[in-house]
């Protein structure tokens, strides 16, 4: 404490001497430029005290000022040692330790440890920086920086940046960036990015990204991304993506995608996509999709499980839905609480209501079967129906089998009807408008 009081007294004396002389001068207690310099000297090896600097060149030791230089071009000199601002100081370069009650301002580079009550500002800053309000570097910075409000790097940043409000890097960020409100990287980021409300990376992100409300990556995401409301990757992702409401990948996704409302992949999804409402893949994919609503814009292969509805261009594998499964092509094992509908359905299909297809192959068990082309084994608790130009091969069992086209296989039921019979009907009433040995005959009828 005595040293601080003495320093303050000397600073005040130097300020008075400078004001009285109204010239750039100093009072030096030195030998060979080593010792104590009071005033606006060009430098010293030792201790230098001044009100505000205007022509500093170099100090090896301690440089203390009351205020910052008057103009930008007067921020000159290099301090190797300690820079004190009582309450503020300014210079060009610092190699060592900087402390200020209010502000530390450098128009060049800081290499070392700095602490300021309000702000530390530099063109480039590398080392450890503590600031009550903000650490700001116009260009690059690196090291460990902690502030009450914001850490801002106008260029790239490498290291650890922690702030009460926002950690902002204009270019590339490497390391850990955390802000109570937001963590932002204008270009790419690698490492950990955390924002109390939002974590935003403008380009590619590799590592862990967490936002209390949103985690946003403008281009490719590789790693883990989590947002309380949404996790968004504009250029696709590889890894794990979790959003409280939505997880969105603008292009392809590889890994695990989970959300409370919707998991959306604009391109091809490979991995696991789950949601409490909807899982959507714009170009299909491979893996597992599970949600009340499952949608695939392309061919999806794997396990598709929908609590209500699944719909898309093509499903291959295990396809299950609580209500409806619908698609251009459906192949594999299909399970549906009510209905299965598609242009081409093949494999094994179980539905509580109906199975409907332009081309139905394999085996099915349902209440009703409706098809243009039918082959394989199909059992319905109510009826089967084929329209004009329809054709049936294989075995069909239902109380009512109605075919307005051609029957080339076997039907077993109570009532069997065929417009053109070329196979065998077994039932109580068998009707064949064409081809049967009789138009109506009990118990059986067969094509001639």
C-alpha positions in Angstrom: 0.0 0.0 0.0 2.8 2.4 0.8 4.2 1.8 -2.7 0.8 2.7 -4.3 0.6 5.9 -2.2 4.1 7.0 -3.1 3.4 6.2 -6.7 0.3 8.3 -6.7 2.2 11.2 -5.1 4.9 11.0 -7.7 2.4 10.7 -10.5 0.7 13.9 -9.2 4.0 15.6 -8.9 4.8 14.6 -12.5 1.5 15.8 -13.7 2.0 19.2 -12.0 5.5 19.6 -13.4 4.3 18.7 -16.9 1.4 21.1 -16.7 3.6 23.9 -15.4 6.2 23.5 -18.0 3.6 22.8 -20.7 6.2 20.8 -22.6 7.1 17.1 -23.1 9.8 16.8 -20.4 10.6 14.6 -17.4 12.4 14.6 -14.1 14.8 11.7 -14.1 16.7 10.1 -11.2 18.7 7.8 -13.4 22.2 6.6 -14.1 22.7 5.5 -17.7 18.9 5.6 -18.3 18.4 3.3 -15.3 16.4 4.4 -12.3 13.3 6.5 -11.9 11.8 8.8 -14.5 8.9 11.1 -13.6 7.2 12.8 -16.5 6.8 12.3 -20.3 10.2 10.7 -21.0 10.9 8.4 -23.9 11.7 5.5 -21.6 13.7 4.1 -18.8 15.1 0.9 -17.3 13.3 0.9 -14.0 10.3 2.9 -12.9 8.5 5.5 -15.0 5.7 7.7 -13.7 3.6 10.0 -15.9 0.2 11.6 -16.2 -0.4 10.6 -19.8 2.1 9.4 -22.4 2.7 11.0 -25.8 6.2 10.0 -26.8 7.0 6.7 -25.1 9.4 4.4 -26.8 10.4 1.7 -24.3 10.2 0.9 -20.6 11.9 -2.1 -19.1 10.4 -2.3 -15.7 7.3 -0.5 -14.5 5.3 2.2 -16.3 2.4 3.9 -14.5 0.1 6.6 -15.8 -3.1 8.3 -14.6 -4.7 8.6 -18.0 -4.5 7.3 -21.6 -2.8 9.3 -24.4 -4.7 12.2 -25.9 -4.7 10.9 -29.5 -4.5 7.6 -31.2 -1.2 8.2 -32.8 0.3 8.9 -29.3 -0.2 5.3 -28.2 3.4 4.5 -28.7 6.1 2.5 -27.1 6.7 -1.0 -25.8 6.6 -1.9 -22.1 8.5 -4.9 -21.0 7.4 -5.6 -17.5 4.5 -3.9 -15.7 1.9 -1.4 -17.0 -0.2 0.3 -14.4 -3.2 2.5 -15.0 -4.2 4.6 -12.0 -6.9 4.6 -13.1 -6.1 4.2 -16.9 -3.1 3.7 -19.2 -2.4 3.3 -22.9 0.6 2.2 -25.0 1.4 0.3 -28.2 2.9 -3.0 -27.0 3.0 -4.8 -23.6 5.1 -7.8 -22.7 4.4 -8.7 -19.1 1.7 -7.6 -16.7 -0.9 -4.9 -17.1 -3.3 -3.6 -14.4 -5.7 -0.8 -14.5 -8.6 0.5 -12.3 -10.5 1.5 -15.4 -8.9 0.7 -18.7 -5.9 -0.8 -20.4 -5.6 0.3 -24.0 -3.0 -1.1 -26.5 -2.8 -0.1 -30.2 -0.5 -3.0 -30.8 0.0 -6.4 -29.1 -0.3 -7.5 -25.5 1.6 -10.6 -24.4 1.1 -11.5 -20.8 -1.4 -11.1 -18.0 -3.8 -8.2 -17.8 -6.5 -7.1 -15.4 -8.8 -4.1 -15.7 -11.8 -2.8 -13.8 -13.7 -1.9 -16.9 -12.0 -2.9 -20.1 -8.8 -4.2 -21.8 -8.6 -3.2 -25.4 -5.8 -4.2 -27.8 -5.2 -4.8 -31.5 -3.9 -8.3 -30.5 -4.0 -9.9 -27.1 -2.3 -13.2 -26.1 -2.1 -14.5 -22.5 -4.5 -14.1 -19.6 -7.0 -11.3 -19.4 -9.4 -10.4 -16.7 -11.9 -7.5 -17.1 -14.8 -6.2 -15.1 -16.7 -5.4 -18.3 -14.9 -6.4 -21.5 -11.8 -7.8 -23.1 -11.6 -6.5 -26.7 -9.1 -7.3 -29.4 -9.5 -5.7 -32.8 -7.6 -8.6 -34.5 -6.5 -12.0 -33.1 -6.3 -13.1 -29.5 -5.5 -16.2 -27.6 -5.2 -17.5 -24.1 -7.6 -17.3 -21.2 -10.0 -14.4 -21.0 -12.7 -13.7 -18.4 -15.0 -10.7 -18.3 -18.2 -9.6 -16.6 -19.9 -8.6 -19.9 -18.1 -9.5 -23.1 -15.0 -11.0 -24.7 -14.7 -9.8 -28.3 -12.1 -10.9 -30.8 -12.2 -9.1 -34.2 -10.0 -11.9 -35.7 -9.4 -15.4 -34.7 -9.3 -16.7 -31.1 -7.6 -19.7 -29.6 -8.0 -20.7 -25.9 -10.6 -20.1 -23.3 -13.1 -17.3 -23.4 -15.7 -16.9 -20.6 -18.0 -13.9 -20.2 -21.1 -13.0 -18.3 -23.0 -11.8 -21.4 -21.3 -12.7 -24.7 -18.1 -14.3 -26.1 -17.7 -13.2 -29.7 -15.1 -14.2 -32.3 -15.3 -12.7 -35.7 -13.2 -15.3 -37.5 -12.1 -18.8 -36.4 -12.5 -20.0 -32.8 -10.4 -22.8 -31.3 -10.9 -23.9 -27.7 -13.7 -23.0 -25.3 -16.0 -20.1 -25.8 -18.8 -19.5 -23.2 -21.2 -16.6 -22.7 -24.0 -16.2 -20.2 -26.2 -14.9 -23.1 -24.4 -15.9 -26.3 -21.3 -17.4 -27.7 -20.7 -16.4 -31.3 -18.1 -17.4 -33.9 -18.4 -15.7 -37.3 -16.6 -18.4 -39.2 -15.5 -21.9 -38.1 -15.2 -23.1 -34.5 -13.4 -26.1 -32.9 -13.8 -27.1 -29.3 -16.6 -26.2 -26.9 -19.1 -23.4 -27.6 -21.7 -22.6 -24.9 -24.3 -19.8 -24.8 -26.8 -19.3 -22.1 -29.4 -18.4 -24.7 -27.6 -19.1 -28.0 -24.5 -20.7 -29.4 -23.9 -19.6 -33.0 -21.2 -20.6 -35.4 -21.3 -19.0 -38.9 -19.5 -21.8 -40.8 -18.2 -25.2 -39.8 -18.2 -26.5 -36.3 -16.3 -29.4 -34.8 -16.7 -30.2 -31.2 -19.5 -29.5 -28.7 -22.1 -26.7 -29.1 -24.7 -26.0 -26.5 -27.3 -23.2 -26.4 -29.9 -22.6 -23.7 -32.4 -21.8 -26.4 -30.6 -22.4 -29.7 -27.5 -24.0 -31.1 -26.9 -22.9 -34.7 -24.2 -23.9 -37.1 -24.3 -22.2 -40.5 -22.5 -25.0 -42.4 -21.2 -28.5 -41.5 -21.5 -29.7 -37.9 -19.3 -32.5 -36.5 -19.6 -33.4 -32.9 -22.4 -32.7 -30.4 -25.0 -29.9 -30.7 -27.7 -29.3 -28.2 -30.3 -26.5 -28.0 -33.1 -26.0 -25.4 -35.4 -25.1 -28.2 -33.6 -25.9 -31.4 -30.3 -27.3 -32.8 -29.7 -26.3 -36.4 -26.9 -27.3 -38.8 -27.3 -25.6 -42.1 -24.9 -27.8 -43.9 -25.6 -31.2 -42.4 -24.0 -32.9 -39.4 -22.1 -35.9 -38.2 -22.5 -36.8 -34.5 -25.3 -36.1 -32.1 -27.9 -33.3 -32.5 -30.5 -32.6 -29.8 -33.2 -29.9 -29.8 -35.9 -29.4 -27.1 -38.3 -28.6 -29.9 -36.4 -29.1 -33.1 -33.2 -30.7 -34.5 -32.6 -29.6 -38.0 -30.0 -30.5 -40.5 -30.1 -28.7 -43.8 -28.3 -31.3 -45.8 -27.2 -34.9 -44.9 -27.0 -36.2 -41.4 -24.9 -39.0 -39.9 -25.4 -40.0 -36.3 -28.2 -39.4 -33.8 -30.8 -36.7 -34.1 -33.4 -36.2 -31.4 -36.0 -33.6 -30.6 -39.2 -32.9 -28.7 -41.2 -31.6 -31.7 -39.4 -32.4 -35.0 -36.2 -34.0 -36.2 -35.6 -32.8 -39.8 -32.9 -33.8 -42.3 -33.0 -31.9 -45.6 -30.8 -34.5 -47.3 -30.1 -38.1 -46.6 -30.3 -39.4 -43.0 -28.0 -42.2 -41.8 -28.3 -43.2 -38.2 -31.0 -42.6 -35.7 -33.7 -39.9 -36.0 -36.3 -39.7 -33.2 -38.8 -37.1 -32.1 -41.9 -36.8 -29.9 -43.9 -35.6 -32.9 -42.2 -35.9 -36.3 -39.0 -37.4 -37.9 -38.5 -36.2 -41.4 -35.8 -37.0 -44.0 -35.9 -35.1 -47.3 -33.9 -37.7 -49.3 -34.5 -40.9 -47.3 -31.5 -42.8 -45.8 -30.6 -45.7 -43.6 -31.0 -46.5 -40.0 -33.9 -45.9 -37.5 -36.6 -43.3 -37.7 -39.1 -43.2 -34.8 -41.8 -40.6 -34.0 -45.6 -40.3 -34.1 -45.2 -39.0 -37.7 -42.4 -40.3 -39.9 -41.8 -38.8 -43.4 -39.2 -39.8 -46.0 -38.8 -38.0 -49.2 -36.5 -40.6 -50.7 -35.8 -44.3 -50.1 -35.4 -45.2 -46.5 -33.9 -48.6 -45.4 -33.9 -49.9 -41.9 -36.5 -49.5 -39.1 -39.3 -47.0 -39.4 -41.6 -46.7 -36.5 -44.5 -44.2 -36.4 -47.0 -43.9 -33.6 -49.5 -42.5 -36.0 -48.5 -42.1 -39.7 -45.4 -42.9 -41.8 -45.4 -41.6 -45.4 -42.8 -41.3 -48.0 -41.4 -42.3 -51.4 -39.9 -45.7 -50.3 -39.6 -47.7 -47.1 -37.6 -50.9 -46.9 -37.1 -53.0 -43.8 -39.3 -53.0 -40.7 -42.1 -50.5 -41.1 -44.5 -50.0 -38.3 -47.2 -47.5 -37.7 -50.1 -47.0 -35.3 -52.4 -45.7 -38.0 -51.2 -45.6 -41.6 -48.1 -46.6 -43.6 -48.1 -45.0 -47.0 -45.5 -44.9 -49.7 -44.6 -45.3 -53.3 -42.7 -48.5 -52.6 -43.0 -50.5 -49.3 -40.9 -53.6 -48.9 -40.1 -55.8 -45.9 -42.2 -56.4 -42.8 -45.1 -54.0 -42.5 -47.1 -53.5 -39.3 -50.0 -51.0 -39.1 -52.8 -50.5 -36.7 -55.2 -49.5 -39.5 -53.8 -49.4 -43.0 -50.9 -49.9 -45.5 -51.1 -48.2 -48.8 -48.6 -48.0 -51.7 -48.0 -48.4 -55.4 -45.7 -51.4 -54.8 -46.1 -53.3 -51.6 -44.1 -56.6 -51.1 -43.0 -58.8 -48.2 -45.2 -59.5 -45.2 -47.9 -57.0 -44.3 -50.1 -57.0 -41.2 -52.8 -54.3 -40.8 -55.8 -53.9 -38.5 -57.8 -52.3 -41.3 -56.7 -52.6 -44.9 -53.8 -53.3 -47.2 -54.0 -51.4 -50.5 -51.6 -51.4 -53.4 -51.3 -51.3 -57.2 -49.0 -54.2 -57.0 -49.3 -56.4 -53.8 -46.9 -59.3 -53.4 -45.9 -61.6 -50.6 -48.2 -62.2 -47.7 -50.7 -60.1 -45.9 -53.2 -60.3 -43.0 -55.8 -57.6 -42.6 -59.5 -56.8 -42.6 -59.5 -55.9 -46.3 -57.2 -56.2 -49.3 -57.4 -53.9 -52.3 -55.0 -54.4 -55.1 -54.6 -54.0 -58.9 -52.1 -56.9 -59.1 -52.2 -59.5 -56.3 -49.8 -62.4 -55.8 -48.8 -64.6 -52.9 -50.9 -65.4 -49.8 -53.4 -62.8 -48.6 -55.9 -63.3 -45.8 -58.7 -60.7 -45.0 -61.4 -60.9 -42.3 -63.9 -58.9 -44.4 -63.1 -58.8 -48.2 -60.6 -58.6 -51.0 -61.2 -56.5 -54.1 -59.5 -56.1 -57.5 -60.7 -53.5 -59.9 -61.1 -53.6 -63.7 -57.9 -54.9 -65.4 -56.8 -56.4 -62.0 -55.2 -59.8 -61.8 -54.9 -62.2 -59.0 -52.2 -65.0 -58.6 -51.7 -67.2 -55.5 -54.0 -67.8 -52.7 -56.6 -65.4 -51.3 -58.9 -66.1 -48.2 -61.7 -63.8 -47.2 -65.5 -64.0 -46.6 -66.0 -62.0 -49.8 -63.5 -62.1 -52.7 -64.5 -59.7 -55.5 -62.4 -59.5 -58.6 -63.5 -57.3 -61.5 -60.5 -58.4 -63.5 -58.8 -61.8 -64.0 -58.5 -64.5 -61.4 -55.6 -66.9 -62.1 -55.1 -68.3 -58.6 -57.2 -69.7 -55.8 -59.8 -67.9 -53.8 -61.5 -69.3 -50.7 -64.5 -67.6 -49.1 -68.2 -67.4 -48.6 -68.8 -65.4 -51.8 -66.3 -65.5 -54.6 -66.7 -63.3 -57.7 -64.5 -63.1 -60.8 -65.1 -61.2 -64.0 -62.8 -63.7 -65.8 -62.0 -66.9 -64.0 -58.9 -68.8 -64.9 -58.2 -70.4 -61.6 -60.2 -72.0 -58.8 -63.0 -70.7 -56.5 -64.0 -72.5 -53.3 -66.9 -71.1 -51.3 -70.6 -71.1 -50.7 -71.4 -69.0 -53.8 -69.0 -68.8 -56.7 -69.6 -66.5 -59.6 -67.7 -66.2 -62.8 -68.9 -63.9 -65.5 -66.4 -65.4 -67.9 -64.2 -68.5 -68.0 -65.9 -70.6 -65.3 -67.6 -73.9 -66.1 -70.8 -72.2 -64.7 -71.6 -68.6 -64.2 -72.9 -69.4 -60.7 -72.2 -72.5 -58.8 -72.1 -73.6 -55.2 -69.1 -74.9 -53.3 -66.6 -74.5 -56.2 -66.0 -73.1 -59.7 -63.0 -73.3 -61.9 -61.8 -71.8 -65.1 -62.0 -73.6 -68.4 
